[in-house]
Amino acid sequence: MTSRIAACTCGQLSIEVSGEPQFVCICSCLACQRRSGSVFATIASFAAPFTVHGQATEFVRAGDGGTAFRFYFCPRCGTTVYHQEMDEHDGVGVAVGAFADPHFPPPTHALHARRRHPWVGLPDSVQAYDTDPP
């Protein structure tokens, strides 16, 4: 089974996941834009088990759709590495950039496309949703 490691900028915090992602998505909600410091966040969802190494600081916030998430970031360099929905503990969302792998599987969905900056294009293969998918 494939194993991948995502890490923060300084390497203090990392998460190891197994298998292929359940899905990879782009999120353009305003909360993800602020959290990532970019115009969207790219997230890969993985099923348990996963292993975290290092110390993390937690921040809870709600997305544009009202779902509460707990984000885990490095207290030293500030990089957000992974997150979980507040009521879901069987899986984890990992920031795709934290894998630092240009061959990582591409996104298949774009969430909150109504918040996407008009100059950001999407590949034809990406299914866009104005909010969260049904």
C-alpha positions, 0 to 999 in steps of 0.5 A: 500500500502506498504511504505518503508523508506531508510536512510543514515548512520546518519539518517539525510537524508531519502526517503519514497517510496510507493508500490513495486519497478518497478525493482531491478537491479545490476549495475557494470558500473565503475561510480557506482563502484566508487560512491558506493565504492563497485564492484557494486551498487544495485538499486531499481526503484520506481514510484512517489510519494515519500517524501524526509526528510532532506538535500541532497547534489547533484552530477551530473555524467554520467554513462557508457552508457552516461545517466546523473544522479543526485545523492543525498547524505547526507552532514553529513555522505556522504551516497548516498541514491537516484538518478534520471535521469536528464530528468526523474522526475516521478521516483527515484532510491534508493540504496537498502542498504539504506533500511537496509532490508534483506528481500528486493526483490532481483535483476532481472537484472544486467547492465554493466555485462562486467564490473563485477569483474570475482569473483562476481557471479550472481543468475541464476534468474538474467538477465545479460546485457553487457551494458544497456538493450534494 
